[in-house]
Amino acid sequence: MTAHKLLQDEAAIDVAVLVPCYNEVLTVGHVVDEFHRVLPHARIYVYDNNSTDGTANAAAEHGAIVVHESRQGKGYVVRSMLRQIDADFYIMVDGDCTYPADEAPALLAPLVNGEADMVVGDRLSNGSYRAQNDRAFHGFGNNLVRWLIKHIYGFEFRDVMTGYRAFNRVFAKTMPIISKGFEIETELSIHAVDKGWRICEVPVTYRDRPEGSSSKLSTFSDGMKVLKTIMSLFKDYKPMALFSWIAIALVIIGLVTGAPVVAEYAETGLVPRLPTAILALAFVLTGLLSFVSGLILDTVVNGTRKEYELAVIEAYRTYGKSE
């Protein structure tokens, strides 16, 4: 089904538009109006995250269903959205008016056609993000996260940090969200890759915030949280790889440290630098322990993956058949 045909048949599918908001009174009304125009049969939910500027009232005045989330952080908001709202398909979009609603059908089409489970709105490929966003380090941070995910998880995203995404129901209902803040986009991306979900990236146009509207994203503090999330999920999803790398590093350090001691012993039959010998042995033994830890945790993770797959099968029975 093409995006154009989807617009004609939109009444036949159940779509929920999810708009997480914190102090977006200047833009949220326009976002709601745009999605009402493009997807007139969709339900539009604005989750207000303790705004102090009248965001909730503005969203309600424009016809959105307003829900309040008291726990501060985008991760908490998205968790509540996916738990509380039932729909066949979900569109998640920021409330800052940076993503055009006109491109929502293009994000929905791969889901409706059964070609994807998560669709990512790619702002980078067409150059619109670079042209509109002049904030230093944002592009660098996105590229760094993309590079890490490519080399750790083996999937190359064109855009990881985008706030414009779409999901089908089974993906949404089986997504275990642990993030609290803006690292939620990274968690969604890594989860989809690790669990083998079908991912589709659709180029979208990015518009910078209107004058008077300010970003809530802190480049450095939120960037560190994203990097921490990547490494934490690396430990959770790929412990064998992580602990093998640590083991190799420790064993190499131990061998380098102990090589002069072994050479001296071969020549003289003596070990005059006993502390160095003990330190080298400790590094090697710790490396071996790290490798064994990786083996044990890898077994646990594989068991968890099997349980997750059974949960997904049950979700398909509940919400719809698998593709």
PEFEN-V759814 format. One record per residue. N is the residue number from 1. RES is the residue in one letter. OMEGA is omega in radians with two decimals (* if undefined). NEAR is the number of other ideal C-beta (glycine too) atoms within 8 Angstrom. Layout:
# PEFEN-V759814
n,res,omega,near
N,RES,OMEGA,NEAR
N,RES,OMEGA,NEAR
This chain:
# PEFEN-V759814
n,res,omega,near
1,M,3.12,7
2,T,3.12,6
3,A,3.13,9
4,H,3.13,7
5,K,3.13,8
6,L,3.10,14
7,L,-3.13,9
8,Q,-3.06,6
9,D,-3.00,9
10,E,-3.14,13
11,A,-3.07,5
12,A,-3.12,4
13,I,-3.10,11
14,D,-3.08,6
15,V,3.02,15
16,A,3.07,14
17,V,-3.06,14
18,L,-3.07,13
19,V,3.05,17
20,P,-3.04,13
21,C,2.95,14
22,Y,3.14,11
23,N,3.12,9
24,E,-3.08,14
25,V,-3.10,10
26,L,-2.98,7
27,T,-2.96,13
28,V,3.13,17
29,G,3.13,10
30,H,3.11,8
31,V,3.14,15
32,V,3.13,15
33,D,-3.13,9
34,E,-3.10,11
35,F,3.01,15
36,H,-3.12,12
37,R,-3.05,7
38,V,-3.13,11
39,L,-3.00,13
40,P,-3.12,7
41,H,-3.13,6
42,A,2.99,12
43,R,-3.08,9
44,I,-3.12,13
45,Y,3.00,14
46,V,3.09,17
47,Y,-3.09,15
48,D,-3.03,14
49,N,3.10,13
50,N,3.10,9
51,S,3.14,13
52,T,-3.02,4
53,D,3.14,7
54,G,3.13,7
55,T,-3.09,16
56,A,-3.14,11
57,N,3.14,7
58,A,3.14,11
59,A,-3.14,17
60,A,3.13,10
61,E,3.14,7
62,H,2.99,11
63,G,3.11,7
64,A,2.97,12
65,I,-3.02,7
66,V,3.09,11
67,V,-3.11,10
68,H,3.06,8
69,E,-3.03,11
70,S,3.13,5
71,R,-3.02,6
72,Q,3.09,6
73,G,-3.09,10
74,K,3.12,12
75,G,3.09,15
76,Y,-3.12,12
77,V,-3.11,12
78,V,3.10,13
79,R,3.14,9
80,S,3.12,11
81,M,-3.06,14
82,L,3.10,12
83,R,-2.93,6
84,Q,-3.01,6
85,I,3.07,11
86,D,3.09,4
87,A,3.05,10
88,D,-3.10,8
89,F,-3.10,15
90,Y,2.94,16
91,I,3.08,17
92,M,-3.07,13
93,V,3.10,14
94,D,-3.10,9
95,G,-3.05,14
96,D,3.07,10
97,C,3.12,11
98,T,-3.11,10
99,Y,-3.11,14
100,P,3.08,8
101,A,-3.13,12
102,D,-3.10,7
103,E,3.11,13
104,A,3.11,14
105,P,3.12,14
106,A,3.08,9
107,L,-3.12,16
108,L,-3.01,16
109,A,3.13,12
110,P,3.11,11
111,L,-3.12,15
112,V,-3.14,10
113,N,-3.13,7
114,G,-3.10,5
115,E,-3.07,7
116,A,3.04,10
117,D,3.03,11
118,M,3.10,15
119,V,-3.09,15
120,V,3.07,15
121,G,-3.03,16
122,D,-3.13,13
123,R,-2.92,13
124,L,-3.01,10
125,S,-3.11,9
126,N,3.07,8
127,G,-3.06,7
128,S,3.14,11
129,Y,-3.13,11
130,R,-3.12,8
131,A,-3.04,6
132,Q,-3.02,10
133,N,-3.13,10
134,D,-3.13,4
135,R,-3.08,7
136,A,3.03,5
137,F,3.13,9
138,H,3.12,9
139,G,3.11,9
140,F,-3.13,7
141,G,3.12,12
142,N,-3.14,12
143,N,3.12,8
144,L,3.13,9
145,V,3.10,14
146,R,-3.12,13
147,W,-3.14,8
148,L,-3.13,10
149,I,3.13,17
150,K,-3.03,11
151,H,3.11,6
152,I,-3.01,10
153,Y,3.01,11
154,G,3.11,6
155,F,-3.09,8
156,E,3.01,6
157,F,2.98,11
158,R,3.12,9
159,D,-3.09,15
160,V,-2.95,11
161,M,-3.12,10
162,T,3.09,12
163,G,-3.11,11
164,Y,-3.07,14
165,R,3.06,14
166,A,-3.11,13
167,F,2.92,14
168,N,-2.98,12
169,R,-3.09,13
170,V,3.10,13
171,F,-3.09,12
172,A,-3.05,10
173,K,3.12,10
174,T,-3.14,10
175,M,3.14,10
176,P,-3.05,5
177,I,3.08,10
178,I,-3.13,5
179,S,3.12,12
180,K,-3.00,7
181,G,-3.03,10
182,F,3.09,10
183,E,-3.12,14
184,I,-3.14,12
185,E,3.10,12
186,T,3.14,15
187,E,3.10,14
188,L,-3.09,11
189,S,-3.10,12
190,I,3.10,14
191,H,-3.12,12
192,A,3.13,12
193,V,-3.06,13
194,D,-3.07,10
195,K,3.03,9
196,G,3.07,4
197,W,3.12,10
198,R,-3.07,8
199,I,3.09,12
200,C,3.08,10
201,E,-3.12,12
202,V,3.11,12
203,P,3.10,6
204,V,3.12,15
205,T,3.11,9
206,Y,3.07,11
207,R,3.11,10
208,D,-3.14,7
209,R,3.06,11
210,P,-3.11,8
211,E,-3.12,4
212,G,3.12,5
213,S,-3.07,10
214,S,3.13,5
215,S,3.09,6
216,K,-3.09,6
217,L,3.04,6
218,S,-3.01,7
219,T,-3.01,11
220,F,-3.10,7
221,S,3.10,7
222,D,3.07,12
223,G,3.10,11
224,M,3.10,8
225,K,3.11,11
226,V,3.13,14
227,L,3.09,11
228,K,3.12,9
229,T,3.14,13
230,I,-3.10,14
231,M,3.11,8
232,S,3.12,8
233,L,3.03,12
234,F,3.10,12
235,K,-3.08,9
236,D,-3.02,7
237,Y,-3.07,10
238,K,-3.09,11
239,P,-3.13,14
240,M,3.13,10
241,A,-3.10,10
242,L,-3.07,11
243,F,3.03,13
244,S,3.08,11
245,W,3.13,8
246,I,-3.14,10
247,A,-3.14,13
248,I,-3.14,9
249,A,-3.12,9
250,L,-3.14,13
251,V,3.11,12
252,I,3.10,8
253,I,3.13,9
254,G,-3.13,15
255,L,3.13,10
256,V,3.14,7
257,T,-3.06,11
258,G,-3.09,14
259,A,3.12,8
260,P,3.14,8
261,V,3.12,13
262,V,3.14,8
263,A,3.14,8
264,E,3.11,12
265,Y,3.14,10
266,A,-3.12,5
267,E,-2.98,6
268,T,-3.06,5
269,G,-3.12,4
270,L,3.06,6
271,V,-3.08,8
272,P,-3.13,5
273,R,-3.08,9
274,L,3.12,7
275,P,3.11,6
276,T,3.12,11
277,A,3.13,11
278,I,3.14,8
279,L,3.13,9
280,A,3.13,13
281,L,3.13,10
282,A,3.11,9
283,F,-3.11,14
284,V,-3.13,13
285,L,3.11,8
286,T,3.08,10
287,G,3.11,15
288,L,3.09,10
289,L,3.10,8
290,S,3.13,13
291,F,3.12,11
292,V,3.10,8
293,S,3.10,10
294,G,3.11,15
295,L,-3.11,9
296,I,-3.11,8
297,L,3.11,11
298,D,3.08,10
299,T,3.12,8
300,V,-3.12,9
301,V,3.11,12
302,N,3.06,8
303,G,3.10,8
304,T,3.10,8
305,R,3.12,9
306,K,3.11,8
307,E,3.12,8
308,Y,3.13,10
309,E,3.08,8
310,L,3.09,8
311,A,3.11,9
312,V,3.09,11
313,I,3.12,9
314,E,3.11,8
315,A,3.09,11
316,Y,3.09,11
317,R,-3.10,6
318,T,-2.95,6
319,Y,-3.10,8
320,G,-3.05,6
321,K,-3.14,4
322,S,3.06,5
323,E,*,4
